[in-house]
Amino acid sequence: MASPSPARDLRALHSAWFDRSANTESAPRPTTTSSAIGLAGPIALAGAEQSAGTVLRPGSAPRGGMSKVAEPHVLMSWQIDLHALIGLLGGGGGTETDHRSERFAVQRASRGTPLVHAGAHAHMLYVVQTGSLKCVKIAEDGYEHVLAFVWPGDVIGFDGLYREHYAFGAVALEDSRVIALPLAGLAALRQRSPGLDAALQAQIARQLAHAGEIAEVMSAVAADARLARFLVQLSGRMAERGQSPRRLLLRMNRRDIANHLGLAHETISRSLRVLSDAGWLRVDNRDVEILDVQGLKRCARSTRGNESTPAAPSPLPLDGPRNGRVSRRCGLQGAPAAGQSPSAAFTGA
């Protein structure tokens, strides 16, 4: 079965976001105080997790007769005000002083815990505060397609504004915290807070732009070039967040990357070795350091690679890549090591 286009789906969701009317105001508000948008209480963004109320655990039934839903823990004493929320989304928040009394619950998603499930009724919009998650969609044959990776400041669940159901699920890659915004009161909140509305629109627009980059990654035929494009884009996203664009600590495992790029798990490991042998990367498990940014970008620009280019004498020095192995698909030619066949020099044998 053909995989859906994330960029096309997200554009439709983006349109639904701006076209959504005040119908959400008629939706019933959650009866549990764990996710109410007007929670009162002290703000405690750091320190021990001391619950000021009931902590809902996965599978537990909250008061009020609600059905059992597997959700992350709700940290009742961990809240965030409107000004801080706008800042997390990348907005200024300078005009929101009249609404700083509003509080938003912070939920914890442990590593491997689903935050939302594909097809479930959409009742929350989430903003990632710390950690990282993967957005997934399970095919009928059980294949997990990783649509995107989300980081602090990213929004999860706006796809639920399209048909009032989540189009894809979200699973925590590490222990993470998210800010929960009930959809039932979101339209009124956006009207009361132009700064929040602008920050949400800008953040969703950024995520749509990144979703469009997925098509560019998938257009690369060579696996090495596809992985190089992924790493270049990930480096850019880290730079946007003020982190090092060269030292990448991959929160996702190689199988997640493979499911994101439409490649086999073994291919990801082999391609990382090829890029490392070329001198562009240093790979230590999930710690990836980009040693040669321009070289990695040259590889990323090789959409179809140079597989049809005849072999030429290697221009590399004798102390170049180990065993002379370099990816021909990224436009470089490698000389085989002594006693090694020319074909083995490019297959990593």
GIDA-V480759 format. One record per helix or strand of 3 or more residues. SS is the DSSP state (a for helix, b for strand). FROM is the first residue (numbers start at 1). TO is the last residue. Records with the same first field share a line. If there is no record, write none. Layout:
BEGIN
SS: FROM-TO + FROM-TO
END
This chain:
BEGIN
a: 6-19 + 22-26 + 33-35 + 82-88 + 97-99 + 160-163 + 183-192 + 194-218 + 223-240 + 254-261 + 265-277 + 293-300 + 322-324 + 328-330 + 342-347
b: 73-81 + 103-109 + 114-116 + 124-130 + 133-138 + 144-150 + 169-172 + 176-182 + 247-249 + 281-284 + 287-290
END
